[in-house]
Amino acid sequence: MSNPVSLHESVLRLQDLRKCYNVGLPTEVEVLHGLNMTLHAHDFCALVGPSGSGKSTLLNLIGLLDQPTDGELFITDIATRHLQDEERTALRRENIGFVFQFHHLIEAFNAQENVLMPMMVKSGKPTVELQQWAAELLDAVGLKGFEGKKPSQLSGGQQQRVAIARALVTRPALLLADEPTGNLDTQTAAHIFELLRKFNQDFGCAVLIVTHDARLSQTCDRTVTLVDGHFTEDIRHSKADTSN
Amino acid sequence: MWIELTIALKFLRQGFAQTLLILVGIGVGVAVIVFIVTLVSGLQENIVSRTLGTQAHIKVEPQQEVNLVAPTADGEVRLVRQDERAQRLRSINNWQQVLQSLENVPTVTAASPVVSGPAFARRGQALKSILVIGIDPERYEKIISISDNIIAGEFKVSAGNTVIGSALANDLGVRIGGKLRLETGDNQAAVLTITGIFELGVRELDSRYVYLDLKQAQALLGLFGGATVIDLTVNDIFAASVVADRIDRLTALKAESWMQTNSELMNALKSQSLSSNLISFFVALSVALGIASVLAISVTQRTREIGILRAMGARRAQMLRVFLIQGALLGLSGSFAGAGVGWVMVWVFNEYGPGLFDIHPSVTIVPVAVTVATIAGVLAAIAPAWRASRLDPVAAIRYV
């Protein structure tokens, strides 16, 4: 099961990263103001901040779903700002896993096919080994026997666990989770958090979690606070803190 | 391409009701096209075969006689008032050699000399105006198969024997073995034994045509050794005009194709074809627009899934192909079903229709309909597929 990602100097590095909307228009507004940050393999980091602080915008930039206006963003030490769409897509596919708040599974496919989706869009029909790997991941998130179930046949917590398995199937260097527990009850949320922590330790992937849950954020190794497009705090929790 | 095909199939299967509706739409459209095209071409074939069942593809005859006016000297002006010449019955000069030459034209499949002219048929007090047609039966059968239309007796045309139409036989009250006296305007007459009665299905022909042996007709019409017409058949009936024009130029004779003889019929056929093509075009267009609108709705419905797939690493080109494949699959499967329904409609028409004629779908109509519908499906899918591939993944994921 343990299958660590290759170690890079940094998995994620932000260098004076800026994002403006309506560039060149009178309504131009800068929402991220020169952010700097680095994540390494095995980092387990929470990104917190009030609504409208720019968390989702930052996550979209880091996930290479959007492009910064200025500055540079390195994924596994590769500068991404001037990459073409196809190159960004390939880099995202190879290195980044997503877990969304509303899981965003594809209803037309069953749980196992959803888990395999990132591999299938990359290389077509999955091999027997890949199918075994997907089954192992589903087993690891506690969904053994649910492989053939459609998302609508699963509970919210189960769907989120499928989404986690899907995010890990490519063995990404960076796992981005946008409020992965925001839509779940406390017990399920804690279990999902435990899973993310487990994969962070087993796989060595860096995890960046956007969350509003202060209690959960304190269980992370590090909490970065974003307010009005600025990092206002970057707290590294001691083992004693995180064990609570 | 496997994943694009898989996603396309899953999307189509998931939106089953929507998929079924558009498939029915495509199927009905293709069925209408298959049936209309088959019906119109069957109708045209029927009309053409009925027309050509009673006439040659090309008739070659002497040019009309015209008045010859001596040329005027320089500076002289002559005012002439003249009547057009009456056209007498004339033989084609040296028709045996002309016949041989015409037989050597590559597209000509049969040639038959004919001598024909007006006469009267008399029996007792009854007198009927007829057309004497002197033929070489063996050759003539390759032009118009009279033996296939014999309703009494046999097609035996030789010295002293004649074959006449059914309407004429009724009018004169004659039967097989009966005698008929033919008279021409030159006080020539002959008494012939009726060996066969035919029915071509055209009242005018069945009441006037009297077939005789070539030599006997020549004697009766006063054209000893002559032939007034050479009838031809060609391998491609719709190229008859081209062949006739060529013969016109080569022989200085008047060659007239069946298309020129039946120019009004040809206009009607062309109009029918145009109507059929217009119907097919507009039905195909509405099918394509149907596919485009369903896929446009599908792209809207799938916006979030497109965003997720893009976030999972799907390329723009892959999203484009997913929807193009959906268009192709809809066109392909809908047209197969439609072609089948069209085939059944043709069968129902033949079995339970008016029964005037049978129609038979061309062997090419199904592959052509399926290919055209599939291409139309792909073309119709271009705009929605392009939109899908251009969706901003961030906005798409947030789409509700």
Chai-1 contact restraints between the chains, C-beta under 6 A:
chainA,res_idxA,chainB,res_idxB,connection_type,confidence,min_distance_angstrom,max_distance_angstrom,comment,restraint_id
A,N60,B,V394,contact,1.0,0.0,6.0,A-B,restraint_1
A,L65,B,P393,contact,1.0,0.0,6.0,A-B,restraint_2
A,L65,B,V394,contact,1.0,0.0,6.0,A-B,restraint_3
A,D66,B,V394,contact,1.0,0.0,6.0,A-B,restraint_4
A,T89,B,G313,contact,1.0,0.0,6.0,A-B,restraint_5
A,T89,B,R315,contact,1.0,0.0,6.0,A-B,restraint_6
A,R92,B,G313,contact,1.0,0.0,6.0,A-B,restraint_7
A,R93,B,G313,contact,1.0,0.0,6.0,A-B,restraint_8
A,F98,B,A311,contact,1.0,0.0,6.0,A-B,restraint_9
A,H104,B,I308,contact,1.0,0.0,6.0,A-B,restraint_10
A,I106,B,E305,contact,1.0,0.0,6.0,A-B,restraint_11
A,A108,B,K10,contact,1.0,0.0,6.0,A-B,restraint_12
A,A108,B,F11,contact,1.0,0.0,6.0,A-B,restraint_13
A,A108,B,Q14,contact,1.0,0.0,6.0,A-B,restraint_14
A,M117,B,M312,contact,1.0,0.0,6.0,A-B,restraint_15
A,P118,B,M312,contact,1.0,0.0,6.0,A-B,restraint_16
A,P118,B,G313,contact,1.0,0.0,6.0,A-B,restraint_17
A,M120,B,I3,contact,1.0,0.0,6.0,A-B,restraint_18
A,V121,B,I3,contact,1.0,0.0,6.0,A-B,restraint_19
A,V121,B,M312,contact,1.0,0.0,6.0,A-B,restraint_20
A,V121,B,G313,contact,1.0,0.0,6.0,A-B,restraint_21
A,V121,B,A314,contact,1.0,0.0,6.0,A-B,restraint_22
A,K122,B,G313,contact,1.0,0.0,6.0,A-B,restraint_23
A,G124,B,W2,contact,1.0,0.0,6.0,A-B,restraint_24
A,G124,B,I3,contact,1.0,0.0,6.0,A-B,restraint_25
A,K125,B,W2,contact,1.0,0.0,6.0,A-B,restraint_26
